[in-house]
Structure formats: structure tokens, C-alpha cells
Amino acid sequence: MTTSSYQISRSSPASRVAAVLGLIVLVALIAAPWWAGRADMRLLSEIFLYLSLACLWNLLAGYAGLVSVGQQAFVGFGGYMLFALAMFAGISPLAAIPLAGLLGALVAVPVAVLIFRLQGAYFAIGTWVIAEVFRLSFAQVSALGGGSGTSLPVSIVRSLASNRSMREATTYWLALAMAIIVLAAIYLLLRSRNGLALTAIRDSEIASSSFGIDIWRHKFVVYVITAGLTASTGALIFLQKLRISPDAAFSVNDWTAFVIFIVVIGGIGTLEGPIIGVIIFFLLRETLADLGTVYLLILGLVAIVVMLKAPKGIWGFVAARYGIELFPISRRVVDGNSKK
């Protein structure tokens, strides 16, 4: 007589293969300063930073149900904090990046208390209003260039590294590290009990509440964490640009609209979705950017087609059809005897 023993498993053959391939790709990306040109490194850095923003927005909207159209508030806030800390407090730009994130998280606390009174579309509009308040406020700070903005002093730029090549390599590695930190933080969060609660909230807030899950607290924590990491990402974005202005720092088009596009076409509510989305977005941008406004029309058309044919995004379609999960978050019941 044989008995079946069942176990709870998260990993799968696909996730194990993905982990090995991911490590190989990561090693190659770390070594990029020795094999890639300057233009390639700048492009890769931009991809990593957009991936960070997309993953964070996906955590906010795809898991906590907080659809924000004002995340540019924290991108710009982080950028301005980097400039302020480096120029007026004499803090190294490298140290200013995590400090900008900490300040962003602290600012997000009263912001969350205020806008969490709103629901649905009103919440989305409220986040955009907050971003506009940030933009108008920093435009009045003459010490940071007012409405025209300011550039990072040469002495601060040179403090990053002794020469231009090393500075570019440093900012590249920082962008790569930011993407890894964001992905790892979200992955570990979603694998924890809090992540299980977030998944339940995403699926049904009413059912989650009936099981005793504190929906407000979980959403609040996610909002603050997202704001802090978004501010750190914003600080790194403008460290690479070496110049900041209110319109550039708080651009809804650059830091929210494109990010939403990436998540929507890739697959909202999945860790793999933003990765797929950012690859498609940059392929389209590098191929079609010279077309001007036609490029934006094509992006809109692509988004519409994907939403009609695959409402859960490209990766959502693949996962539903083939049951593939590269980041093992879900729990599966497997027959232990099948491994023997």
C-alpha cells in the first residue's frame, strides 16, 4: 500500500532555470563597463531606472490597489533632495541617494494620511494634485534655481570619481544596484506574510477584511516604502543628468505615463511584467523615437491592442496560458512521491 505525501512548494523548473540565467545576465551586466560603450551604458542605466520605477508602481497599483498618477512627486522630490544635500549640506552624492529616499518616505507619511481619505479615481487625481504642489513649491526655491532649475557643481561631480570614465561606470553600477535592490525588496515582501495579505487585498478587499487583514495599514506601509524607493531612484536619475528643473523633475509624461505604459503592456500584478514591459518600451523607443509625435501615437496603439487582446498584459497572458512563474511567489501543492 502506497501513501501520497503532499508538500507546499514555490519553486518550479522554470523558476530554477530563470535563476541560473538571471545570475549569468547579472554577471555580464556588472562587467558592462569593460565591454560596452558609453552610449550603451547610458541606455542600460536608463533601462534599470525605468525598471525600478515600473516595479514600484506595479507594487503600488498591482498589489495594493493604489492607482497613482502622481509618482513623479517622489521622483522630483528625490532629485531635489540630492541636489540640496550635496550643495548645501556638503554630503557626498553617494550618501545623499539613500538619505533622499529616507526623506521621501518621511514626506509620504502625511501625504498618505491625507490622500487615503480618497478612493478610486479621486485618489488618482489626488496624487496628481500632490505632485503639482511639489512642482510649484520647488519652483519657488531660488537657492535651487527656481523655475529654471540648477546644475550640480563641478566639484561635486568630480567627487564621484577621479575621471569621466570612472564616474560613468559608478553611476551605471548604482543604477544596476537600484534595480536589483527594488526587485529583491519587492520579491521578499511578496513572499512574506505581508505579501500574502497584499495578494489577498488585490484579489478582494471585502474578503480580506473579513479575514481580519488590516487593509489601511498594509496599503499605508506599501505607499511609504514605494515613495522612499522612488525618491532614491529619482535622486539617482538626476545624479546622472547633473541638472534639475521643476518641469523635468515632476514630468508626468516621463515618470508616470511611460511607467504605466510599461506595467500595463508587461503585466500588472506580476514581477515579470515590468521586466517584459521595459524591454518592449525601449525597443519601441529606440526604433521609433525619430518619428516624433507619431512615436507617441504608436505607443498608444500598442497599449490599446495589448489591453484588448491581453487585459492582464503580455506576461499575464503567458502565465495564464502556460502556468509559468519565473519569480516563485505562489504556493503550490505537489506530490512528494513524484520526486522519488
N, C-alpha and C positions, 0 to 999 in steps of 0.2 A: 504494500500500500504506500503510495507516494502522497506527500503533502506539499502544498504550494506555500512558499513563504514570500510575502509581498513586501516590497521596500519602497520608501519615498526617495525618488531621485530627481536631481535637477539637471545634471549634465546629460549630454547625448553625443553620439558620434560626430554630428555636425558641429556642436559647440567645441569639442576637443580638437577637431581639425582646424576650426576657426582660431582657437587659442594659439596653436602652433604657427599658423600662417601669420597671425597678428604679431607674434613675437619677432618673426623674420622681417616683416614690414617695419616694425618699430626700430629694429637694429639698423635697417637701411636708412630710415628717416633720421636717426640720430647721427649717422655718418654723412648726411647730405652736404654739410659744408666742404667735404673733401671731394665730392663728385658732382655737385650741382652748381650751376652758375648763379650769379646774383639775382637775376630776374626770376629764375626758378625758385630760389629760396624765398624771395618776397611773395611769390604766388602761393607757395606751400604755407608760409606763415599766415597769409590771409585766409587760406582754407581752414587751418587749425583754429583760428579765432572765430570764424563764422560757425565752425562745427561746435565750438564751445557755447556760443550764443544760442544756436539751434537746439542743442541738448538741454540747455537750461530752460528755454521757452517751452520745449516739449515736456519737461518735468512739471512746469507750472500749469500748462493747459491740458496736456495729455493725461496727467495723473491726478493733479489736484483740481482740475476743472476750472482753473482761473485763467480765462482767456484775456490776456493783457495786450493792448496795442500801444503801451507806453513804456516798454522796457528800455527805450532809448534814454529814459530819465536816468537810469543807473549806469548806462554806458557813458553818457556825458558826465555824470557826477564823478565816476571813477577817473575819467580822463582829467578833469579839472583838479581833483584831489591830488593826482600825481604831480601836476604842474605846481600846485600850491605848496605841497610838502617839499618838493625838490628845490623850488625857487626861494621860498620864504623861511622854511624850517631847516634847510640845509641837510635834508635826509637824502640818502642815496636813492636813485630811481628804483633800484632793485628792491630796497626795503619799502619804498613807497607803494609798490604794487599790492602787497598783502594788506598794508595799512589802509589803502584806498578801499579795498574790499571790506575791511572791518568797519570803516566809516559808512560805507554803503549799507551794510547790514544794520547798523545802528539807526541810520536815517529811515530805513524801511520799516522800523517798528512803529513809529507814529503814523507813517503813511498807510501801513496795513490796517491799523486801528481805524483810520478814517475811511478808507475806501472799501473795507469789508462790510460796511453798512449798506453797500450797493450790491445788486445782484444782476446777473446776466449781462445784457447789453449796456446797462447803466454802469456796471463795473468796468467794462472795456472802455467806455467813454471817460470814466473817472481816471483811469490810468493814463489816458492821453492828456487829460487836463493837468494832471500832476507833472507830466513831462514838460508841458508848455510852461508851467510855473517855474520849473527848474531852469528852462532855457531863458526865460525872461529875467530871472533872478541873476544868473551868471552873466548875462549881457550887461548888467548894471555894475559889475565889479571892475572898476577901472584898473586895478592893480593886475588883473589878468587880461587886460586888453579890451575890456568892454565888449561891444558888439562886433568889433573887427578881429578879436582874438589875439593870441600871442604865440611866440615860438619859444622852444626850450633853449636856454642859453648854451652857447658852445662849450663852456667849461663843464656844464652838467653832462652834456652829450659825451664829451671826451672822458668823463669819469667812468663811463661804462666799460671802456676798454682802450688800449693804447693806440689802436689803429682801426681804420674803417672796416676792414675785413673781419676783424675780431668782434667789432660792435654788431655787424650784421649777423654773424654766427651766434652771438649772445642773444639777440632779440629773436632769432629763429628758434633757438633751443627753448627760450622762455615761452614762445607761442606753442611749441610742441608739448612742453610740460603742462601748460594750461589746459590743453585739450585732454591730455591723459588724466590730469587731476579731476577735471569736470566729469569725464566718463567714469572714472573709478569711484568718485564720490556718489554719483547717481546710481551706479551699479550696486554699490554696497548698501546704499539707502533702500533701494528696491528689494534687496534680498533680506532686509531686516524685518522685524515685526511692524515697524512704521511703514515700510514699503508695502507690506501685505495690507495694511489699513488703507494706504493710498490707492491701491488697486481696487479694493472694495468700494472706496468712495467714488472712484472713476466709474465703476460699473453701476452703482446705485447708492445715492446718498441716503435715501429713505431706509433701505435695508441696512446700510452701515450704521445709521443712527439707532436702529432697533437692536443692534448687537452691542451697543454701548460704546461705539467709536466716537471720540470727540472730534467731530468734523472741523469745527472752527480752529481748534488747536493745531491739528495736522496741517491745515491749509496755511495757517499763520507761520508755522515753522518752515514750510516749503517756500513761502514767499520771501521770508527773511534770508534763508540760505541762498535762494536764487538771486536775490538782489545783491548780496555780498559777492558772490562769484561773478555776476555780471559786471559789477563795478571793477573788480580786479581785471576782468577781460578788457573792459573799456580803458583802464589805465594802460594796459599793455598795447592796445590798439594805437593810442595816441603817443605812447613812447616810441613806437615805430614811425609814426607820421611826423613827430618832432614839432608839430604845430597843432593848435586847437582854436576853435571858434565856436560860438553858440550854435550856429546853423549846422556845422559839421558834427559837433558833439551830440546834438539832440535831433539828428535827422531821422524822422520816422521811416523814410524810404530805405535808408541804408541799414539801420539797426533793428527795424521791426518788420517792415513789409517783406524784405528779402528773406529774413529769418523765418517768417511764417510760411512763405513760399517753399522754402527748403523742407520744413517739417511736414507740410501738407502733402507734397508730392512724394516724400520719402516714406512717410507713415507715422502719423501721430499716435502717441501712446506706446511706442516701441523704442528700444535703444538703438536698433539697427536703422530705423527710419531716417534720422538726421544724417547718418553717415552716407546712406544712399542718396539722400536729397542734396547734400552739399556737393557730392561728386557730379550729379546731374546739373546742378545750378552753375558750377564753374565750367563745365563742358559747354553749356549753352552760352555763358558769358564770354568765354574766350573765343568761341566760334562766331557769335552773332553781335558782339558789342559794337562793332564798327557800323552796324545798321542804324544806330541812333534810336529814335522812338519806336521804330519797327521791332527792335530787340525787346522792348518792354511789352509790346503787343503780343509777341511770340511767347514770352514768359506767361502772360495772362492766358493765352490759348492753351499752353501746355498744362497749366494749373486746372483749367476748366475740363479738359479732356480726362486728366487723371482723376479728378473728383467725380466725374460721371461714370467712368469705367472701373475705377478702383477707389471707392469712397474712403477706404482706410489707408490709402497710399500704396505705393509700389511694394514696399516690404510687407505691409499688411495683407496685400493680395497674395504674395508669395507664401507668407506664413500660414494663411488660412488654407491655401491650396495644398501645400506640401508638408505643413507642420514643422517647419524648420525654425529653430531658435538659436542664434549664434551666441547670444548672451544668456546663459542659463539662469533664468529668474523663476520661471514657473515650476511648480512641483508636479511630478508625475508618479503614478503608482506603477511599478514594474515588478515582474515575476522574478524573484531571486533565483529560482531554479534554472532560469534561462541563461544565467551566466555560468552555470556549472558545466 
